Amino acid sequence: MSESFGLLAASVVRSPASLETLLAEVGAPGWSAAEFMGLVNQLQPQQASNLLVAGLHRSRAYASHEFMPLKEARALVDDFIDAAMPGAVFYSTNRVSDEPGSSDSTVVVLTDSVFETVVYCAGVTETALLLITEDD
């Protein structure tokens, strides 16, 4: 998905997957799995959902810019979370709020983008890395 100043990159592969490969596929090469995992926070499924919905729905750079309708963002994220469960573990480089539709600042920046939303999902049969980037 690409909008005027936002881009969603995703890599989903059958587990086990090389995290370095996933990072390279979404445009964050040069990061080792150990470096990445040393900097992420583990999320509850609902926190991962809230973070992804916020990233898909509205721009963090310009809150008035809507990437996609909230209902559509929630449906996509619900499908993703449901497909990953049970047993999936979620991680992010973002600080995450427990409130739907909100997230705090990025802790670690993987790319050259101004804003990033990152969710790494280690599932039982599949692994996914989702990266939403925004440039000003």
C-alpha positions in Angstrom: 0.0 0.0 0.0 1.4 3.3 -0.9 -0.1 6.7 -0.3 1.2 10.2 -1.0 3.7 10.1 1.9 3.1 6.7 3.5 4.2 3.2 2.7 3.4 -0.2 4.1 6.0 -2.9 3.6 5.4 -6.4 4.8 7.1 -9.7 4.7 5.3 -12.9 5.8 7.1 -16.3 5.5 6.7 -19.8 6.8 8.5 -20.3 10.1 11.3 -20.6 10.9 12.4 -17.4 9.2 15.5 -15.4 9.3 14.8 -12.1 11.0 17.6 -10.5 9.0 15.9 -11.6 5.8 12.6 -10.1 6.9 14.3 -6.8 7.9 16.0 -6.6 4.5 12.7 -7.4 2.7 10.9 -4.5 4.3 13.7 -2.0 3.7 15.6 -2.1 7.0 18.9 -3.9 5.9 21.9 -3.8 8.2 20.0 -4.8 11.3 20.9 -8.1 12.9 18.2 -10.2 14.6 20.1 -9.9 17.9 20.2 -6.0 17.6 16.6 -5.8 16.7 15.4 -8.2 19.4 17.5 -6.4 22.0 15.6 -3.2 21.3 12.0 -4.3 20.9 9.2 -4.4 23.5 6.9 -7.5 23.7 3.2 -6.6 23.0 0.0 -8.2 24.0 -2.1 -9.0 20.9 -4.5 -6.1 21.6 -1.6 -3.7 21.9 -0.2 -4.9 18.5 -3.7 -4.5 17.1 -4.0 -0.9 18.4 -0.6 0.1 17.0 -1.3 -1.3 13.6 -4.8 0.2 13.4 -3.4 3.6 14.3 -0.6 3.3 11.7 -2.9 2.2 8.9 -5.7 4.6 9.7 -4.0 8.0 10.1 -0.7 9.6 9.4 1.5 10.2 12.4 3.1 13.2 10.5 -0.2 14.8 9.7 -3.0 13.5 11.9 -5.6 15.0 9.6 -4.5 12.8 6.7 -6.3 9.5 6.5 -4.6 6.5 4.8 -7.7 4.3 5.0 -11.0 4.4 6.9 -10.9 3.2 10.5 -13.3 0.4 9.8 -11.2 -1.0 7.0 -8.0 -0.7 9.1 -9.6 -2.5 11.9 -10.9 -5.3 9.6 -7.4 -5.8 8.1 -5.7 -5.9 11.5 -8.3 -8.2 13.0 -7.7 -10.6 10.1 -4.0 -10.5 10.6 -4.1 -10.9 14.4 -6.7 -13.7 14.1 -4.6 -15.6 11.5 -1.5 -15.3 13.7 -3.2 -16.7 16.9 -3.0 -18.8 18.9 0.5 -18.8 20.1 1.9 -15.8 18.3 4.2 -13.4 20.1 4.3 -9.7 19.0 7.1 -7.2 19.3 7.6 -3.6 18.3 10.2 -0.8 18.3 7.3 1.6 19.2 6.1 2.6 22.6 2.5 1.4 22.6 -0.6 2.7 24.3 -3.4 0.4 25.5 -5.9 2.8 24.0 -7.3 1.9 20.6 -6.1 4.1 17.8 -3.1 5.6 19.5 0.6 5.0 19.8 3.5 6.9 21.2 6.8 7.7 19.6 9.2 5.4 17.9 11.9 4.1 20.2 14.2 2.9 17.4 14.3 4.0 13.8 15.0 1.2 11.3 14.9 3.2 8.1 15.5 6.8 6.9 11.8 7.6 7.3 10.5 10.3 9.6 7.9 8.1 11.3 7.7 4.3 11.5 5.3 1.8 12.9 6.9 -1.7 13.3 5.3 -5.0 14.4 7.2 -8.3 14.3 5.0 -11.3 14.8 6.6 -14.7 15.6 3.8 -17.1 15.0 3.7 -20.9 15.3 3.7 -21.5 11.6 4.4 -18.1 10.1 6.5 -15.1 10.9 5.6 -11.6 9.8 7.3 -8.2 9.9 5.1 -5.2 9.2 6.7 -1.8 8.7 4.6 1.4 8.0 6.9 4.3 7.1 6.0 8.0 6.6 8.1 10.8 5.2 7.3 14.4 5.7 
